[in-house]
Amino acid sequence: MEKSEVIQKLSVCGLDCSRCADYENGEIRNLSSKLSELLNGYERLAKMKAENAPIFNGYPEFIKILSHFAEGTCGGCRSDNVKCPLDCQAKICRVERSIDFCFECDEFPCDKQFQGKLRERWIERNNRMKEIGVENFLIEQSKMPRY
């Protein structure tokens, strides 16, 4: 895997955008779209099943959530179409300092990025990328749960 491919998947702060539930080219979006297609027309059966399995009363809400995942509207933190809910200074630093990842900055770890547990995880991720390389970091992250 080349660094350019890694840069498309990992955000500047080290989060794996490609495995985010909102990522427009991610697996969650693709699988949700496929499941939506496979369940097309299931509403009628869900109503019938609800008589014996009340959990199916929640099927319309499930479909709303599934549809949301299937939309996948975020282009990732390096795109112009960022939907990440995190208030992240790294996106600005990337442009101002011409860096790909926070650990590449002379001021890492700066006081501008995150607070509390999120800050600790940000520092850990960046130190790990620096230690093993971004390509190996992405491989390592892909074997771990995203959430």
C-alpha positions in Angstrom: 0.0 0.0 0.0 1.4 3.4 -1.0 1.3 6.5 1.2 -1.0 8.3 -1.3 -3.6 5.5 -0.7 -3.2 5.8 3.0 -3.7 9.6 2.9 -7.0 9.1 1.2 -8.2 6.8 4.0 -6.7 8.4 7.2 -7.5 11.8 8.4 -4.7 14.3 9.4 -5.4 13.5 13.1 -5.1 9.7 12.5 -8.8 8.6 12.4 -9.6 6.1 9.8 -12.1 8.0 7.6 -12.6 5.1 5.3 -14.3 3.0 8.1 -16.5 5.8 9.3 -20.3 5.2 9.1 -20.7 8.6 7.3 -17.9 8.1 4.7 -19.2 8.3 1.1 -16.9 5.5 -0.2 -16.8 3.4 2.9 -17.8 -0.2 3.5 -20.6 0.7 5.9 -22.2 2.9 3.2 -21.8 0.2 0.6 -23.1 -2.6 2.8 -26.0 -0.4 4.0 -27.0 0.3 0.4 -26.9 -3.4 -0.5 -29.0 -4.3 2.6 -31.5 -1.5 1.7 -31.8 -3.0 -1.8 -32.2 -6.5 -0.4 -34.9 -5.4 2.0 -36.9 -3.4 -0.6 -40.6 -4.3 -0.1 -40.1 -6.0 3.3 -42.3 -3.5 5.1 -45.4 -5.7 4.5 -43.8 -8.8 5.9 -42.4 -6.8 8.9 -46.0 -5.7 9.8 -47.1 -9.4 9.7 -44.1 -10.5 11.7 -44.8 -7.8 14.3 -47.8 -9.8 15.5 -45.6 -12.6 16.8 -42.3 -10.7 17.2 -43.0 -7.2 18.5 -39.5 -6.1 17.7 -40.7 -5.7 14.1 -42.8 -2.7 15.2 -39.6 -0.8 15.1 -38.9 -1.7 11.5 -39.7 1.7 10.1 -37.2 3.4 12.4 -34.6 0.7 11.4 -35.1 1.6 7.8 -34.6 5.3 8.5 -31.3 4.6 10.2 -30.2 2.2 7.5 -31.1 4.8 4.9 -28.9 7.3 6.7 -26.0 4.9 6.6 -26.6 4.2 3.0 -26.3 7.9 2.1 -22.7 8.2 3.3 -22.3 11.9 2.6 -18.8 12.7 4.0 -15.9 12.9 1.7 -13.4 12.5 4.6 -11.3 15.1 6.4 -9.1 15.9 3.5 -12.0 16.7 1.2 -14.1 19.8 0.7 -17.2 17.8 1.8 -16.3 17.2 5.5 -19.2 16.1 7.8 -17.0 15.0 10.8 -18.6 16.2 14.1 -15.2 16.6 15.7 -13.9 20.2 16.1 -10.5 19.4 14.6 -7.7 21.9 14.2 -5.7 19.4 12.2 -7.7 20.1 9.0 -6.5 23.7 9.1 -2.9 22.8 10.1 -2.7 20.4 7.1 -3.1 23.4 4.8 -1.1 26.0 6.7 1.8 23.7 7.5 1.8 21.4 4.4 1.7 18.2 6.5 -0.1 15.0 5.9 -0.4 13.9 9.6 -0.1 15.8 12.9 3.0 13.9 14.0 4.9 15.4 11.1 4.5 18.9 12.6 7.3 20.4 14.7 4.8 21.5 17.3 3.2 18.1 17.8 1.6 17.6 20.2 0.2 21.2 20.2 -2.4 22.6 22.6 -4.8 23.3 19.7 -6.0 19.7 19.2 -8.7 18.1 21.3 -9.2 17.8 25.1 -9.4 14.9 27.6 -9.6 11.3 26.4 -9.9 12.3 22.7 -6.6 14.2 23.1 -4.9 11.1 24.6 -6.1 8.9 21.8 -5.0 11.5 19.2 -1.5 11.6 20.7 -1.4 7.8 20.9 -2.5 7.4 17.3 0.1 9.8 16.0 2.9 8.4 18.1 2.0 5.0 16.7 2.0 6.2 13.1 5.4 7.8 13.7 6.7 4.6 15.2 5.5 2.0 12.6 4.7 4.2 9.6 1.4 5.3 8.2 1.0 2.3 5.9 1.4 -0.2 8.8 -0.7 1.9 11.0 -3.6 1.7 8.6 -3.2 -2.1 8.3 -3.2 -2.3 12.1 -6.2 -0.1 12.5 -8.2 -2.2 9.9 -8.0 -5.2 12.2 -9.5 -3.3 15.2 -13.1 -2.2 15.8 -13.7 1.4 14.4 -16.1 2.4 17.2 
